[in-house]
Amino acid sequence: MKKFALIGAAGYIAPRHLKAIKETGNDLIVALDKFDSVGVMDSYFPNADFFVEFERFDRHIEKLKRNQIHLDYVSICTPNYLHDAHIRMALRRGADAICEKPLVLNPWNLDALKSIEKESGNSINTILQLRLHPSIIALKNKVESELKSKKTKYEIDLTYITSRGRWYDISWKGDQSKSGGVATNIGVHFYDMLSWIFGDVQQSFVHLREKDRAAGYLEFENARVRWFLSIDSNDLPKEVKEKKQRTFRSITIDNDQLEFSSGFTDLHTESYKGILEGNGFGLDDAETSVGIVHEIRNQILTNLGEQHPFVNANI
């Protein structure tokens, strides 16, 4: 039974980590969040110590170490801009890190973490759960089997609209310096999935970049991708609005719809199983998607590259 700490226990994604720790037969011994609405812990680890101040949390972990209680993992579910610091803290305390995506906001942060990982002897793992989704694995296998005979690149449209309320702008997610902006916040796992299946990025153009939406064109070794991401319910297709739904997710590949709306329930648990077996996703796995979202944030808008059909409606 491995011993875990959790940073960000009150966040949206924390219950998936609590569930994964529990279902893999391990123990959460301490958790941290500056907010104290963490009653969900009672369903998993009611005996875990809990702190609302980082300094007291850090001191507690140091005391555990001095009392010969070894902390094996620190799970990190904090705002994106804090991931780098919390990963460093985990490694300083002799633990491996398990961090939500994006692992970091900037490519150069990865270079520094590689050095720290080597110095400490501990590992850094990230959650890239789409790589474990059965439909995505099946797609990767299909693409690999077709590439030898396929003479043109795959044509892909990625559309993801997930409505968010007014709270979003007030939270850290609405602050680009903290979240990386909408493309990073809701798109990074899609970019990872696309690069994992279709190869390295060859071109990237951004056509639209606003507070609530972004769109552009990505060309991979084996695919041409028009993408559109939004958190504004006004961007939902008419038929989705009529059904009173607030989310629309679509990936078409050569005009065929990729169905992956289900199968997400246990992917964090599967991620933890891989990490505990030494088969987690590390710094090198995160590198491409971190680079993509960094470029999207910093590129000059252009008309180059093919535009997603939703773009003209928003310009």
MOUR-V707122 format. One record per residue. N is the residue number from 1. RES is the residue in three letters. BURIAL is 1 if it has 9 or more other ideal C-beta (glycine too) atoms within 8 Angstrom, else 0. Layout:
<<N,RES,BURIAL> <N,RES,BURIAL>>
//
This chain:
<<1,MET,0> <2,LYS,0> <3,LYS,1> <4,PHE,1> <5,ALA,1> <6,LEU,1> <7,ILE,1> <8,GLY,1> <9,ALA,1> <10,ALA,1> <11,GLY,1> <12,TYR,0> <13,ILE,1> <14,ALA,1> <15,PRO,0> <16,ARG,0> <17,HIS,1> <18,LEU,1> <19,LYS,1> <20,ALA,1> <21,ILE,1> <22,LYS,1> <23,GLU,1> <24,THR,1> <25,GLY,0> <26,ASN,1> <27,ASP,1> <28,LEU,1> <29,ILE,1> <30,VAL,1> <31,ALA,1> <32,LEU,1> <33,ASP,1> <34,LYS,0> <35,PHE,0> <36,ASP,0> <37,SER,0> <38,VAL,1> <39,GLY,0> <40,VAL,1> <41,MET,1> <42,ASP,0> <43,SER,0> <44,TYR,1> <45,PHE,1> <46,PRO,0> <47,ASN,0> <48,ALA,1> <49,ASP,0> <50,PHE,1> <51,PHE,1> <52,VAL,0> <53,GLU,0> <54,PHE,0> <55,GLU,0> <56,ARG,0> <57,PHE,1> <58,ASP,1> <59,ARG,0> <60,HIS,1> <61,ILE,1> <62,GLU,1> <63,LYS,0> <64,LEU,1> <65,LYS,1> <66,ARG,0> <67,ASN,0> <68,GLN,0> <69,ILE,0> <70,HIS,0> <71,LEU,1> <72,ASP,1> <73,TYR,1> <74,VAL,1> <75,SER,1> <76,ILE,1> <77,CYS,1> <78,THR,1> <79,PRO,1> <80,ASN,1> <81,TYR,1> <82,LEU,0> <83,HIS,1> <84,ASP,1> <85,ALA,0> <86,HIS,1> <87,ILE,1> <88,ARG,1> <89,MET,1> <90,ALA,1> <91,LEU,1> <92,ARG,0> <93,ARG,1> <94,GLY,1> <95,ALA,1> <96,ASP,1> <97,ALA,1> <98,ILE,1> <99,CYS,1> <100,GLU,1> <101,LYS,1> <102,PRO,1> <103,LEU,1> <104,VAL,1> <105,LEU,1> <106,ASN,0> <107,PRO,1> <108,TRP,0> <109,ASN,1> <110,LEU,1> <111,ASP,0> <112,ALA,1> <113,LEU,1> <114,LYS,1> <115,SER,0> <116,ILE,1> <117,GLU,1> <118,LYS,0> <119,GLU,0> <120,SER,1> <121,GLY,0> <122,ASN,1> <123,SER,0> <124,ILE,1> <125,ASN,1> <126,THR,1> <127,ILE,1> <128,LEU,1> <129,GLN,1> <130,LEU,1> <131,ARG,1> <132,LEU,1> <133,HIS,1> <134,PRO,0> <135,SER,1> <136,ILE,1> <137,ILE,1> <138,ALA,0> <139,LEU,1> <140,LYS,1> <141,ASN,0> <142,LYS,0> <143,VAL,1> <144,GLU,0> <145,SER,0> <146,GLU,0> <147,LEU,0> <148,LYS,0> <149,SER,0> <150,LYS,0> <151,LYS,0> <152,THR,0> <153,LYS,0> <154,TYR,1> <155,GLU,1> <156,ILE,1> <157,ASP,1> <158,LEU,1> <159,THR,1> <160,TYR,1> <161,ILE,1> <162,THR,1> <163,SER,1> <164,ARG,0> <165,GLY,0> <166,ARG,0> <167,TRP,0> <168,TYR,1> <169,ASP,0> <170,ILE,0> <171,SER,0> <172,TRP,1> <173,LYS,1> <174,GLY,1> <175,ASP,0> <176,GLN,0> <177,SER,0> <178,LYS,1> <179,SER,1> <180,GLY,1> <181,GLY,1> <182,VAL,1> <183,ALA,1> <184,THR,1> <185,ASN,1> <186,ILE,1> <187,GLY,1> <188,VAL,1> <189,HIS,1> <190,PHE,1> <191,TYR,1> <192,ASP,1> <193,MET,1> <194,LEU,1> <195,SER,1> <196,TRP,1> <197,ILE,1> <198,PHE,1> <199,GLY,0> <200,ASP,0> <201,VAL,1> <202,GLN,0> <203,GLN,0> <204,SER,1> <205,PHE,1> <206,VAL,1> <207,HIS,1> <208,LEU,1> <209,ARG,1> <210,GLU,0> <211,LYS,0> <212,ASP,0> <213,ARG,1> <214,ALA,1> <215,ALA,1> <216,GLY,1> <217,TYR,1> <218,LEU,1> <219,GLU,1> <220,PHE,1> <221,GLU,0> <222,ASN,1> <223,ALA,1> <224,ARG,1> <225,VAL,1> <226,ARG,1> <227,TRP,1> <228,PHE,1> <229,LEU,1> <230,SER,1> <231,ILE,1> <232,ASP,1> <233,SER,0> <234,ASN,0> <235,ASP,1> <236,LEU,1> <237,PRO,0> <238,LYS,0> <239,GLU,0> <240,VAL,1> <241,LYS,1> <242,GLU,0> <243,LYS,0> <244,LYS,0> <245,GLN,0> <246,ARG,0> <247,THR,0> <248,PHE,1> <249,ARG,1> <250,SER,1> <251,ILE,1> <252,THR,1> <253,ILE,1> <254,ASP,0> <255,ASN,0> <256,ASP,0> <257,GLN,0> <258,LEU,1> <259,GLU,0> <260,PHE,1> <261,SER,0> <262,SER,0> <263,GLY,0> <264,PHE,0> <265,THR,0> <266,ASP,0> <267,LEU,1> <268,HIS,1> <269,THR,1> <270,GLU,1> <271,SER,1> <272,TYR,1> <273,LYS,1> <274,GLY,1> <275,ILE,1> <276,LEU,1> <277,GLU,0> <278,GLY,0> <279,ASN,0> <280,GLY,1> <281,PHE,1> <282,GLY,1> <283,LEU,1> <284,ASP,0> <285,ASP,1> <286,ALA,1> <287,GLU,1> <288,THR,1> <289,SER,1> <290,VAL,1> <291,GLY,1> <292,ILE,1> <293,VAL,1> <294,HIS,1> <295,GLU,1> <296,ILE,1> <297,ARG,1> <298,ASN,0> <299,GLN,1> <300,ILE,0> <301,LEU,0> <302,THR,1> <303,ASN,0> <304,LEU,0> <305,GLY,1> <306,GLU,0> <307,GLN,1> <308,HIS,1> <309,PRO,0> <310,PHE,1> <311,VAL,1> <312,ASN,0> <313,ALA,0> <314,ASN,1> <315,ILE,0>>
//
